[in-house]
Structures are given as C-alpha cells and as structure tokens.
Amino acid sequence: MKFSRAKRIQHWLEYFVMRWMMLFVWLAPLPVAFRAAEMLGWFAFQVLRIRRSVVMKNLSMAFPQKSDAEKRAIGLAAYQNFGKFVMEYMRIPYEKKQTVLASRDIGGLEHIREGLEKGKGVVVVGGHFGNFESMGSMVPVLGFPTSFLVGRQHNAMVDEIINRYRALSGAEIIRRGVAVRGALKALRNNRVLIFLSDQNIRKDGVFVNFFGIPAATPQGAAAFAIKTGARLVFGADTPVGKGRHRLVYTHCPTGQYDKATPENIQKVTQAYASILESYVREYPEHYFWMHKRWKTRPPGEQKKFY
C-alpha cells in the first residue's frame, strides 16, 4: 500500500512516539506511568479532541438516559484508561511471570482446559474492553498453546512492534490475510485461537443487537466454533484499581448448533455480544468508544449515525 508523503511522516512520528513511550514505561514506576497516561488522556480528550465527537455520539446512543456531564466524564475516563492499558501492556513481556499472574484474579480457566481435553481446540473471543491485549496474552503465559488472529495496522512499523510484543508471550501470530486457513489449522492442532470481534465490519458480517441497536459484527468466532466443534469462550480483563485485574473466561455454548447456517452464526454471535454489553454497561469507562461501532447499517436502512 502506497501512502502520501504526509502520511509517511505521520507514520514515522507515531513510531518514534511509541519508541519513546516504551522507554519511559520501562524506566518509570507503574504509578508514575499511570499518572502520565491520565495527563495524556486528558490532553487528547479535552484539548486535541481526538475522535471526541465519535465518542460522545456513541455514548449518547448507548446511554441516552445519562446527562451530557456524565457522558463527558465517561469519555474522559475512557481516554485515560486506554492510556493506562497501553502503558501497562508494554511492561508485561519484561516482567516476571509470577508478578504478572499475582496482579490478576483469574476465573473460568476450566472452560479452556475442558475444551482442549476434547481435542478440538478453543476459540477465545473478546472485545475492545479493559486490557483486551492482556486478556489474550495471559493464555500462553498460563501455558496453553495459543494462536492470535490479528489485523494489520496501517502503520507497518507500529504493527511490527505490536506483534513482536504479542509473540513475546509465546503465542503464534496469524494475520488476517491467511485467517481462515491459519485459524482452522490452529484448531485442528488443538490450540487456543484468540481474537477480538466487536468492531464494525462493512461486509460479510452479521447484525446483532448491541445496546439495542443493530451492529455489524464479524462472524468468524461463531463460524469457526460451530464448524470445527471447538469450545467458544468469551474473555474479559477488567482493571479493578492499583494495577490489579479481574480476568474472566465465560463459556458460550454452541453444542446445540450442528451446522454453521447464517441463523445459527447470528445467534452465537449475539450470545457473546450480549456478554460484552453486560461488561460495558457495568464499566463504560473501560470500553473503546473511539470506534464507529454502528457505522454500517442493515440492508435497506437509510439511517446514518456518523
């Protein structure tokens, strides 16, 4: 893909900012890094207003009953928490395994173990909630054979850094260009396949209700689980303060669906979308509201939200 000169300069700036941020995070104590993240989040939301209009629109759609002041508070906290997540995630590969695990209360691992015992692999799906990278990276840290299904960032240099971090946890990286073949191979080899599936998709998705509004959603997690017989698990890592996290894996039953029909795929996708919504309703400040979640509309619907 060719980029304009301005875009190439932007990519280099993003790369250098990320490298300097990594150096700062490695050297600074975690409370100092968190304080820096809060300041950067405030600046991005209040001064630069990066995608602020999208955030406020999304919050108005999800929580129409909340006041403007409440929605601004959630939006600001979401920016600050995302910064904290980035700061924290950069430290994980270089911390001792015992230190990382000691900061997390983990529940639902039996769903992953039982799935692997059946020999058909496990699909772990999550959303852009909480420390979503940690949700995935903890699986190989805990000793399970793991493959990450990842998208490609527009900035190839930043993309390389992110995937290098993912691989440091011991996971195999599967890029979306070979997604189907790589995912099926991973499940045939009885591995845990992890990916996020809660962002808008322009085509080949399924519509599920997310906060009562149809949202176009990738169908891969449901389709892979139904077609292969792999266990489907939803994962969420919720920050609970002072560097601690509650990490929970929830089983999404698919055994009653023996064929990957559009109707069955939609039902399973709706099941884990509803689990995600329950987390977001309880902790809205930990969701990635910067994305145009409801951009694609159902066939025949003329309404536009953005």
Rosetta blueprint (number, residue, H / E / L):
1 M L
2 K L
3 F L
4 S L
5 R H
6 A H
7 K H
8 R H
9 I H
10 Q H
11 H H
12 W H
13 L H
14 E H
15 Y H
16 F H
17 V H
18 M H
19 R H
20 W H
21 M H
22 M H
23 L H
24 F H
25 V H
26 W H
27 L H
28 A L
29 P L
30 L H
31 P H
32 V H
33 A H
34 F H
35 R H
36 A H
37 A H
38 E H
39 M H
40 L H
41 G H
42 W H
43 F H
44 A H
45 F H
46 Q H
47 V H
48 L H
49 R L
50 I L
51 R L
52 R H
53 S H
54 V H
55 V H
56 M H
57 K H
58 N H
59 L H
60 S H
61 M H
62 A H
63 F L
64 P L
65 Q L
66 K L
67 S L
68 D H
69 A H
70 E H
71 K H
72 R H
73 A H
74 I H
75 G H
76 L H
77 A H
78 A H
79 Y H
80 Q H
81 N H
82 F H
83 G H
84 K H
85 F H
86 V H
87 M H
88 E H
89 Y H
90 M H
91 R H
92 I H
93 P H
94 Y H
95 E L
96 K L
97 K H
98 Q H
99 T H
100 V H
101 L H
102 A H
103 S L
104 R E
105 D E
106 I E
107 G E
108 G L
109 L H
110 E H
111 H H
112 I H
113 R H
114 E H
115 G H
116 L H
117 E H
118 K L
119 G L
120 K L
121 G L
122 V E
123 V E
124 V E
125 V E
126 G E
127 G L
128 H L
129 F E
130 G L
131 N L
132 F H
133 E H
134 S H
135 M H
136 G H
137 S H
138 M H
139 V H
140 P H
141 V H
142 L L
143 G L
144 F L
145 P L
146 T E
147 S E
148 F E
149 L E
150 V E
151 G L
152 R L
153 Q L
154 H L
155 N L
156 A H
157 M H
158 V H
159 D H
160 E H
161 I H
162 I H
163 N H
164 R H
165 Y H
166 R H
167 A H
168 L H
169 S L
170 G L
171 A L
172 E E
173 I E
174 I E
175 R E
176 R H
177 G H
178 V H
179 A H
180 V H
181 R H
182 G H
183 A H
184 L H
185 K H
186 A H
187 L H
188 R H
189 N L
190 N L
191 R L
192 V E
193 L E
194 I E
195 F E
196 L E
197 S L
198 D L
199 Q L
200 N L
201 I L
202 R L
203 K L
204 D L
205 G E
206 V E
207 F E
208 V E
209 N E
210 F E
211 F L
212 G L
213 I E
214 P E
215 A E
216 A E
217 T E
218 P E
219 Q L
220 G H
221 A H
222 A H
223 A H
224 F H
225 A H
226 I H
227 K H
228 T H
229 G L
230 A L
231 R E
232 L E
233 V E
234 F E
235 G E
236 A E
237 D E
238 T E
239 P E
240 V E
241 G E
242 K L
243 G L
244 R E
245 H E
246 R E
247 L E
248 V E
249 Y E
250 T E
251 H E
252 C L
253 P L
254 T L
255 G L
256 Q L
257 Y L
258 D L
259 K L
260 A L
261 T L
262 P H
263 E H
264 N H
265 I H
266 Q H
267 K H
268 V H
269 T H
270 Q H
271 A H
272 Y H
273 A H
274 S H
275 I H
276 L H
277 E H
278 S H
279 Y H
280 V H
281 R H
282 E H
283 Y L
284 P H
285 E H
286 H H
287 Y E
288 F L
289 W L
290 M L
291 H L
292 K L
293 R L
294 W L
295 K L
296 T L
297 R L
298 P L
299 P L
300 G L
301 E L
302 Q L
303 K L
304 K L
305 F L
306 Y L
